[in-house]
Amino acid sequence: MTICNQCTIEKEINEFPLLGKGRRRGICKDCRNKKRNDRYIKKKTGFEKLQLTKRMLIISELEGGDKIKDIADRHGLNYFTFQYWRRQGQLIIA
C-alpha cells in the first residue's frame, strides 16, 4: 500500500504507473488522468458555437411559432443543421 502525493489516499501499488527501471509515480492513475483531462478546454460545438444574441433570437422565434425552415433561411443556416441540433439535444423546442 502506498499513499498518493496528490489525493493523499492509500492505494494498492498497482494503482501507480511505472516510470521505468522498477520505479513508480508518486501520483495514482486516477489523479494523473484527471489532471491530464483538466488541461484541455472543451470547445463549443453546434448551437453553442453561435453568438449568444443569435441563439436567443432563434429561440424566441421558435417560441413565437415560426417554422424552422423560415428561421434557417433568415439566419443563413441549413434546415438539416437545425434537425441535427434537435436530435443532439442542443436545441430544445417547447
N, C-alpha and C positions, 0 to 999 in steps of 0.2 A: 504494500500500500504506500502511495506517495501523495503528497499534497500539491495541488496545482498552485502556481505562483499568482494566478490571476483571480480565480474564484475562491481560492483557499478551501476547497472541498477535497477530502481524502478520497482518492480513487485507486483502482487497480493499476498496476504498472503497464498493462497493455493498452490503457486509455491514453498513454503518452506516446506520440510518434517517435520513431527512431531518427537520430541525426546522422548516424554512421559510426562505425567502429564501436558499436555496442552502447553508445551514449543515447540518452533520451532528452526530449524537450522538457522544459520546465512548465510549459502550458499544455493543458489537456486538449484532446481533439475538439471537443465541443467549444471551448473558449477560442481556439485558433480559427475554427470555421466561422464563428460569429464575428470575430474581428475581421476576417477576410471579406465576409459578405457586407459588413457595415461600410467598407471602404468605397463601394460602388454606389453611385447615386442612381436611383431609379428614374428612368426617362419617362416623360409623359407621352402617351400614345393615344391615337384615335381622337375621340371627342374632347378629351382632357387637353389635347395639344392646341386646340383652338383658343383664341383670346377670350378672356372672361366675358367681355362685353358681347361678343358674338355668340357665345354659349348661352348667356342669359336671354338674348334676343330670340334665339332659336327656340328655347324652352317656352318663352312667353308666347311665341307664335303657335307652337304646338298646343299649348293650353288654351289658346284662343280658338282652336278648331280648324286651323289651316291644314291643307293637305301636305303630306311630306314631300311629294313631288314639286309642289309650288315653292315650298321653303327651300328645297335643294336648288332649284333653278335661280331663286333670288340671291342665294349666297354663293353661287358658283360651285356647288358641291354635287357629287354624284348621288343619285337616288339610292343605289345599292350600298353606298357607304353608310347612309342612314340606317338601312336594314341591318347591316353588319353591326353597327354600334348598338342597335336594339337587341340583337341576338347575344351580344357580348355583355349586355347589362350596363353599358356605358351611358346609354341614352334611354331614360325611363319615360314612357309616355303614359300619362294618367288616364 
